[in-house]
Amino acid sequence: MNNPVKATVITAAVVVAMLLAAAVYILLAERATPSPGGEGEPASVTRSNSHVLDAGGEGAVTVVEFLDFECEACGAFYPVVEDIRETFDGEITYVVRYFPLPGHRNSMNAALAAEAAAAQGRFEDMYHRLFETQAQWGEAEESQADLFRTFAEELGLDMGTYDAAISNPETRARVDMDLNEGLTLGVSSTPTFFVDGERLELQQWNDLEDAIANALGAAQ
């Protein structure tokens, strides 16, 4: 993706995120539960069960994205993120955490589909499928759970296992764990990025890439 296109995409995404952030934070805070770390244990940007898309080597910078698969800003950032993953291949550990927003009817359904796929070791495949098809199902008023099940079939997942995971309360609890911890960490909109544990405030189109480059430079 060339620089002018990147700038346009990220500027638009940041504007959308800023407009929604305050209202979303209030809605999410109302349904939040205590941090999953347990009483007395601080919230953590990553957990042992966090989904890792890229595991960098020694000295790698850890980048964490809290995302909503239905969020248009996340969809806009998706190709930017893929470029960054390629640019810094082997130098970053890229982690994805769920943050389904209450204003998106199918954000939770999408997260459940991704988590059900993760139970079969196919999180990244579903991650790509959901973002690549976002224009098809995003902002739909009716449930898209059946469509997401079709995606699982197309990916060749065991459908009995997939259906059991979707109906298992532990799958929803796993998504809620990320959501609640995100709130504790100050996440109020998506996408929200952390670079080596520091929350990034996006102001310019290249802020994420620059933050990673700076963190890599400091680690050397």
Disulfide bonds with the S-S distance in Angstrom:
none
